[in-house]
Amino acid sequence: MSTAADRRGELGSFLRAVRARLDPTAVGLPPAGPRRRGGLRREEVATLSGVSATWYTWLEQGRDIQPSRQVLDALAATLRLTPAEHAYVLSLAGYAPLPADPDDAEPAAPGHVRRLLDALAGFPAYAIAPDWTITGWNRAYATLYPNVDTVAASERNLLWLVFTDPYVRDLLPDWETTSRRFLAEFRAEAGPRLGDLARSPVIQRLLAASEEFRAAWQDHHIKGFTSRERLFHHPTAGVLRYEHHRLAPADHPDLHVVIYTPAAARTA
């Protein structure tokens, strides 16, 4: 297990490596001449980021200092870090991941994720974005919940459907408990990813549309996801018992793939 000192050392090493390979012209400085090695100097990074050269030197040396998130954001901008690199720097300093940018949200799950869903034939499965928009599903899920094929794209959000679709309410014998658990999980996950949840469109719409949601929202319950058994009362297939699992693709960590597998039969 890595220690705080290990993480500080890795952060310093990473910043040094990025600084050494960054072209000065990328940040508006003159190109490196014959008397200068490539990359930026510590003093230049410090000045461009609004911190002292001494403090930045300590940061690269892995000393026991705690940079603020704002300073790390400034360093990420100066060093032209990619979103993945920026998130890595924040994680080394103990901060939550970057909130997802709604403008960057994909309208549909990537092709390889959709193919994975299709390969799970017989197991209801779907993918959700950071705001719980359903971005992909397979035929087995459409059999379990047929409305996913016909609902308007603007309403194809798991939290919205749980609280507003009568079919879902009939499908879930424990709807009151499950709907509140879904909201508690949404708050636990989407808060760090989306920022101010109360301002998110799905929450604003639900507060206006659902009395049950308004009551649940005021409880402020937070609960992390756990794989668990789920029970469904399907109108034609009858009682269905599944285990509820969720995975995150390594190349799309903001996307969650939800899979329902048949639950083992209970023994007396």
C-alpha positions in Angstrom: 0.0 0.0 0.0 1.4 3.4 -1.0 2.0 6.0 1.8 1.5 9.7 1.7 5.3 10.1 1.2 5.1 7.7 -1.8 2.3 9.7 -3.4 4.2 13.0 -2.8 7.3 11.5 -4.4 5.3 10.2 -7.4 3.6 13.6 -7.8 7.0 15.4 -7.8 8.5 12.9 -10.3 5.5 13.2 -12.6 5.6 17.0 -12.6 9.3 17.0 -13.3 8.8 14.6 -16.3 6.0 16.7 -17.8 7.9 19.9 -17.3 11.0 18.5 -19.0 9.2 17.4 -22.1 7.0 20.5 -22.6 8.0 22.8 -25.5 8.4 26.4 -24.1 6.6 27.7 -27.2 3.5 25.8 -26.1 3.1 28.2 -23.2 4.1 31.4 -25.1 7.8 31.4 -24.2 10.7 31.7 -26.7 12.0 28.5 -28.1 14.8 26.7 -26.4 18.2 28.0 -27.7 21.6 26.3 -27.9 22.4 27.3 -24.3 19.2 25.8 -22.9 17.9 22.2 -22.6 14.4 21.4 -23.7 11.5 21.8 -21.4 10.5 24.5 -18.9 12.4 25.7 -15.9 10.9 25.4 -12.5 10.8 29.2 -12.1 8.8 29.5 -15.4 6.2 26.9 -14.2 5.9 28.7 -10.9 5.4 32.1 -12.5 2.9 30.9 -15.0 1.0 29.1 -12.2 1.0 31.9 -9.7 3.1 30.2 -7.0 6.6 30.9 -5.7 9.6 29.1 -7.2 10.6 27.8 -3.8 7.2 26.3 -3.1 7.1 24.7 -6.5 10.6 23.3 -6.0 9.4 21.7 -2.7 6.5 20.2 -4.5 8.7 18.5 -7.1 11.0 17.3 -4.4 8.1 15.5 -2.7 8.3 17.5 0.5 5.5 17.4 3.1 3.3 20.2 1.7 -0.4 20.1 0.7 -1.2 21.9 -2.5 -4.7 23.2 -2.9 -6.9 21.9 -5.6 -6.9 25.4 -7.2 -3.1 25.3 -7.4 -3.1 21.9 -8.9 -5.6 23.1 -11.5 -3.3 26.0 -12.3 -0.3 23.7 -12.7 -2.4 21.4 -14.9 -3.2 24.3 -17.2 0.4 25.5 -17.3 1.8 22.1 -18.0 -1.0 21.4 -20.6 -2.0 18.2 -18.9 -4.6 16.0 -20.5 -7.8 15.2 -18.5 -6.4 11.8 -17.6 -3.1 13.4 -16.4 -5.0 16.1 -14.5 -7.1 13.5 -12.7 -4.0 11.6 -11.9 -2.4 14.6 -10.3 -5.5 15.3 -8.2 -5.7 11.7 -7.1 -2.0 11.7 -5.9 -2.9 14.8 -3.8 -6.0 13.2 -2.3 -8.6 15.0 -4.3 -11.8 13.7 -5.9 -11.9 13.1 -9.7 -12.7 16.0 -12.1 -16.4 16.6 -12.5 -17.6 15.4 -15.9 -18.2 18.1 -18.5 -21.8 17.8 -19.7 -20.7 19.2 -23.1 -18.4 16.2 -23.4 -21.1 13.6 -22.7 -21.5 11.1 -25.4 -25.1 10.7 -26.7 -24.6 6.9 -26.9 -22.2 4.4 -25.4 -19.0 3.8 -27.4 -19.2 1.1 -30.0 -17.1 -1.4 -28.1 -19.4 -1.0 -25.0 -22.5 -1.5 -27.1 -20.9 -4.7 -28.5 -20.2 -5.9 -25.0 -23.8 -5.3 -24.0 -25.0 -7.3 -27.1 -22.5 -10.1 -26.2 -24.2 -10.5 -22.8 -27.2 -12.1 -24.6 -29.8 -13.4 -22.1 -28.5 -11.1 -19.3 -30.3 -7.7 -19.1 -27.5 -5.1 -19.3 -27.3 -1.3 -19.9 -24.8 1.5 -19.7 -25.3 4.8 -17.9 -23.5 8.2 -18.1 -22.4 10.2 -15.1 -25.9 11.8 -14.8 -27.4 8.3 -15.2 -28.6 8.8 -18.7 -29.0 5.3 -20.3 -26.7 5.4 -23.2 -26.9 1.8 -24.4 -28.8 -1.5 -23.7 -29.2 -5.0 -25.0 -32.3 -6.9 -26.1 -32.6 -8.7 -22.8 -32.9 -5.4 -20.9 -35.5 -4.2 -23.4 -37.4 -7.4 -22.7 -37.3 -6.7 -18.9 -38.1 -3.0 -19.5 -39.7 -2.5 -22.9 -40.1 1.3 -22.5 -36.4 1.9 -22.9 -36.9 1.4 -26.7 -39.7 3.9 -26.9 -39.2 6.6 -24.3 -38.0 10.0 -25.6 -34.2 10.3 -25.5 -34.5 13.4 -23.2 -36.3 11.1 -20.6 -34.1 8.1 -20.9 -32.5 8.7 -17.6 -32.5 5.9 -15.0 -33.3 8.1 -12.0 -36.1 9.9 -13.9 -37.6 6.7 -15.1 -37.5 5.1 -11.6 -39.5 7.9 -10.1 -41.9 8.8 -13.0 -42.6 5.6 -15.1 -45.6 3.6 -13.7 -44.2 0.5 -15.5 -41.1 0.7 -13.3 -43.2 1.1 -10.2 -45.1 -2.0 -11.1 -41.9 -3.9 -12.0 -40.3 -3.3 -8.6 -42.3 -4.9 -5.7 -40.0 -2.9 -3.3 -40.3 0.3 -5.3 -40.3 2.7 -2.3 -37.1 1.1 -0.8 -35.4 0.7 -4.2 -36.2 4.2 -5.5 -34.7 5.8 -2.4 -31.7 3.6 -2.5 -31.1 4.5 -6.2 -31.3 8.2 -5.2 -28.8 7.6 -2.3 -26.4 5.9 -4.8 -26.9 8.7 -7.3 -25.9 11.3 -4.7 -22.9 9.3 -3.6 -21.6 8.9 -7.2 -22.8 11.8 -9.2 -22.0 14.5 -6.6 -18.2 14.3 -7.1 -18.6 13.8 -10.9 -21.2 16.4 -11.7 -20.7 19.1 -9.1 -23.8 20.9 -7.8 -26.4 18.2 -8.0 -29.3 20.5 -7.1 -28.7 22.4 -10.3 -28.5 19.4 -12.6 -31.3 19.2 -15.1 -32.5 15.7 -14.0 -32.8 16.8 -10.4 -34.6 20.0 -11.3 -37.1 18.1 -13.4 -37.7 15.5 -10.7 -38.2 18.1 -7.9 -40.9 19.6 -10.1 -42.5 16.3 -11.2 -42.5 13.9 -8.3 -43.7 14.4 -4.8 -42.0 11.1 -3.7 -38.7 12.4 -5.1 -39.0 15.7 -3.3 -39.5 13.9 0.0 -36.6 11.5 -0.7 -34.4 14.4 -1.8 -34.8 16.1 1.5 -33.5 13.1 3.4 -30.0 13.5 2.0 -29.2 9.8 2.2 -25.9 8.7 0.8 -25.1 5.1 0.0 -22.4 3.5 -2.1 -23.2 0.8 -4.6 -23.0 -2.8 -3.7 -23.8 -5.9 -5.8 -27.0 -7.3 -4.5 -30.1 -9.4 -5.3 -33.0 -7.7 -7.1 -36.5 -8.9 -7.5 -38.8 -8.0 -10.5 -42.5 -8.7 -11.1 -42.6 -8.9 -14.9 -46.0 -8.7 -16.5 -45.5 -11.8 -18.7 -42.5 -13.6 -17.3 -43.6 -13.4 -13.7 -41.2 -13.2 -10.8 -37.6 -12.7 -11.8 -34.7 -12.8 -9.4 -31.4 -11.3 -10.5 -28.0 -10.3 -9.0 -27.3 -6.7 -9.8 -23.7 -5.9 -10.8 -21.9 -2.9 -12.1 -18.6 -2.4 -14.0 -16.7 0.6 -15.3 -14.7 0.3 -18.6 -11.1 1.3 -18.0 -11.1 3.6 -21.0 -14.4 5.2 -20.1 -14.4 5.3 -16.2 -17.4 7.8 -16.1 -19.5 5.1 -17.9 -21.0 2.3 -15.8 -22.2 -1.0 -17.3 -25.0 -2.5 -15.2 -25.6 -6.3 -15.6 -28.3 -8.5 -14.2 -27.3 -12.1 -13.8 -29.7 -14.9 -12.7 -29.6 -15.2 -8.9 -28.8 -18.6 -7.5 -31.8 -20.6 -6.3 -32.3 -20.4 -2.6 -32.1 -23.6 -0.6 -34.5 -24.4 2.2 
